[in-house]
Amino acid sequence: MQDDLEDIPVLQRESAATTFESPKPHGKLTWLALVAGVALIAGLGWLVIPRSATGKSSAVVVKQVTDSKQPLLGHRRYAEAPRSDLTMVSKYRNTGRGVWLRKQAATQYERMRLAARAEGVGLIGISGFRDESYQEKLFTRQLGKQGTASTATRVNAPPGYSEHHTGYAIDIGDASNSGSDAQLIFERTPAFRWLVRHAGRYGYEMSFPKQTSQSVSYEPWHWRFVGNREALETFY
């Protein structure tokens, strides 16, 4: 039986440019420093990170303050879309898993897909809405591969911090090239070239271009709907 995560291809993105190493403490910690550290942890929540690079563990526990609006490792926090506003736009060709978007985003995606098809270009949905529990599985898997949170979050957002929670984001593939699904080589496909030229007409934009203010790798396949006020306020 195929793992339920296999509808999200193993992503090949640019490796993290920066790694972080905690400085070694000098001398004894003062009582004041200990109190400040406890207060900081209580305010920000905590991450239990597996030492997967050593092969000892691949478990992860992620806990954050639910009302926090602060970015986490370059990712912004997003609320989940209401289930009543979600509609399925397609099924991913490799697994048959449904690709869901919010209704207005879905309507515009379908218009965009048909316009591309009229020009001989095939757009396919890879992944749409994801809830936090599913995102946690993806993040755990990526953390096990990367070994550190700072590198894992350049590939998969932590649960609660993915644009896919909003129902406005969709990973798009080229119907004629399954090998480019969620890969950097997608930028060489007719589907990507068509999206760059025309997606804006349908309210879509690339979430993570090569030049982005967020600490997220370039993702030519990841697009988001910003064609109404609520979507704009969600992302901007």
C-alpha positions in Angstrom: 0.0 0.0 0.0 1.3 3.4 -1.0 2.1 5.8 1.9 -0.4 8.7 2.1 2.4 11.2 1.8 3.5 9.9 -1.5 1.2 12.4 -3.3 3.7 15.1 -2.3 6.8 14.3 -4.3 10.2 14.4 -2.8 11.2 18.0 -3.3 14.4 19.0 -4.9 15.1 22.6 -3.9 18.1 24.7 -3.5 20.0 23.7 -0.4 20.0 26.2 2.5 22.6 28.9 2.2 23.1 29.3 5.9 23.4 26.9 8.8 23.2 27.9 12.4 25.4 26.7 15.3 24.6 27.5 18.9 27.6 29.3 20.6 29.3 27.4 23.5 28.5 28.9 26.9 31.3 30.6 28.7 31.4 30.3 32.5 28.4 29.6 34.7 24.9 30.7 33.7 23.6 33.4 36.1 20.2 33.0 37.8 19.0 36.0 35.9 19.9 34.4 32.6 18.1 31.2 33.5 14.9 33.1 34.4 15.1 35.0 31.1 15.5 31.8 29.2 12.5 30.1 30.8 10.4 33.2 30.1 11.4 33.2 26.4 10.6 29.6 26.0 7.2 30.0 27.7 6.4 32.9 25.4 7.4 31.4 22.1 6.6 27.7 22.5 9.0 25.0 21.8 10.3 22.5 19.2 11.6 19.1 19.9 13.9 18.3 17.1 15.0 14.7 16.3 18.7 14.0 15.9 17.9 12.3 12.6 21.2 13.1 11.1 22.7 10.5 13.5 20.0 8.0 12.8 18.9 7.9 16.5 15.3 9.3 16.0 12.9 10.6 13.4 10.1 11.8 15.8 9.2 15.4 16.1 6.9 17.3 18.4 5.9 20.8 17.4 4.1 23.2 19.7 3.4 26.8 19.1 1.3 29.6 20.7 -1.8 29.3 18.5 -2.5 33.1 18.4 1.1 34.0 17.5 1.4 36.2 14.3 5.2 36.1 14.4 7.0 34.3 11.5 8.6 31.0 12.4 11.9 30.3 10.6 10.9 32.5 7.7 7.3 31.2 7.5 4.1 33.1 8.3 1.3 31.7 10.3 -2.0 30.9 8.5 -5.4 29.8 9.6 -7.0 26.7 8.0 -9.7 27.4 5.3 -13.2 26.5 6.4 -14.1 23.1 5.0 -17.4 24.4 3.7 -15.6 26.7 1.3 -13.4 23.9 -0.2 -14.0 22.2 -3.6 -12.0 19.6 -5.4 -10.4 20.8 -8.6 -8.6 17.6 -9.6 -6.9 14.4 -8.4 -3.2 14.0 -8.4 -2.3 11.7 -11.2 0.2 9.6 -9.2 -2.1 8.7 -6.3 -5.6 9.8 -7.1 -5.6 12.1 -4.0 -7.9 15.0 -4.3 -6.6 18.6 -4.8 -8.8 21.0 -3.0 -9.1 24.8 -3.2 -11.4 27.5 -1.8 -14.3 28.0 -4.2 -13.3 31.3 -5.8 -9.7 30.1 -6.2 -11.0 26.9 -7.7 -13.2 28.7 -10.2 -10.3 30.8 -11.4 -7.9 27.9 -11.5 -10.3 26.0 -13.7 -10.6 29.0 -16.1 -6.8 29.2 -16.1 -6.5 25.5 -16.8 -8.9 25.6 -19.7 -7.2 28.7 -21.2 -3.9 26.9 -21.1 -5.3 23.8 -22.7 -6.7 25.9 -25.5 -3.1 26.9 -26.3 -1.9 23.3 -26.1 -0.5 23.5 -22.6 -1.6 21.1 -19.8 -1.8 22.2 -16.2 -2.4 19.6 -13.5 -2.9 20.0 -9.8 -0.4 18.3 -7.4 -1.4 19.5 -4.0 -3.9 22.1 -2.7 -5.4 22.5 0.7 -3.6 20.7 3.6 -4.7 20.7 7.3 -2.1 21.1 10.1 -2.0 17.4 10.9 -1.1 16.5 7.4 1.5 19.3 7.2 3.0 18.0 10.4 3.6 14.6 8.7 5.3 16.3 5.8 7.5 18.4 8.1 8.4 15.4 10.2 9.5 13.5 7.1 11.5 16.4 5.8 13.1 17.0 9.2 14.2 13.4 9.2 16.0 13.9 5.9 17.5 17.3 6.6 18.4 16.9 10.2 17.8 20.5 11.4 14.8 22.7 11.6 16.5 25.6 9.8 17.1 23.5 6.7 13.9 21.5 6.8 11.8 24.7 6.8 13.4 25.8 3.6 11.6 22.8 2.0 8.4 22.2 4.0 6.7 24.7 6.2 6.1 23.8 9.8 2.5 22.8 10.7 0.4 26.0 11.0 2.7 28.0 8.8 1.9 26.6 5.3 0.2 28.6 2.6 -1.6 25.4 1.8 -3.7 25.7 5.0 -5.4 28.7 3.4 -7.0 26.9 0.5 -5.6 29.5 -1.8 -2.3 27.8 -2.6 -1.8 25.0 -5.2 1.3 23.2 -6.5 1.0 23.0 -10.3 2.6 20.5 -12.7 2.9 20.0 -16.4 0.6 17.4 -17.8 3.2 16.2 -20.4 6.1 15.9 -17.9 5.4 14.0 -14.7 9.1 13.9 -13.9 9.0 17.7 -13.2 6.3 17.5 -10.5 7.6 19.7 -7.6 11.1 19.8 -9.0 13.2 22.8 -10.0 13.1 21.5 -13.6 9.5 22.5 -13.7 10.7 26.0 -14.7 11.8 24.5 -18.1 8.3 23.2 -19.0 5.6 24.8 -21.2 3.3 24.9 -18.2 5.6 27.1 -16.2 6.3 29.4 -19.1 2.6 29.8 -19.7 1.9 30.5 -16.0 4.6 33.2 -15.9 2.9 35.0 -18.8 -0.8 34.5 -18.0 -1.4 33.4 -14.4 -1.9 37.0 -13.2 -5.0 37.4 -15.4 -6.7 34.7 -13.3 -5.6 36.1 -9.9 -2.6 33.8 -9.4 1.0 34.6 -8.6 4.1 32.6 -7.7 4.5 32.3 -3.9 8.3 31.9 -3.7 10.1 33.3 -6.7 13.9 33.5 -6.8 13.9 36.8 -5.0 11.7 36.6 -2.0 11.6 38.2 1.5 10.9 34.9 3.1 13.6 32.3 4.0 12.1 29.8 1.6 13.7 28.2 -1.4 12.6 29.0 -4.9 9.5 27.0 -5.9 8.4 27.5 -9.5 5.5 25.0 -9.0 3.9 26.8 -6.0 1.3 29.3 -6.9 -1.3 31.2 -4.8 -4.6 32.9 -5.5 -4.6 36.6 -4.6 -7.6 37.7 -6.7 -10.0 38.8 -4.0 -9.7 41.0 -0.8 -9.7 38.1 1.6 -6.9 36.3 -0.2 -4.8 39.6 -0.5 -5.3 40.2 3.3 -4.3 36.6 4.0 -0.9 37.0 2.3 -0.2 40.7 2.5 
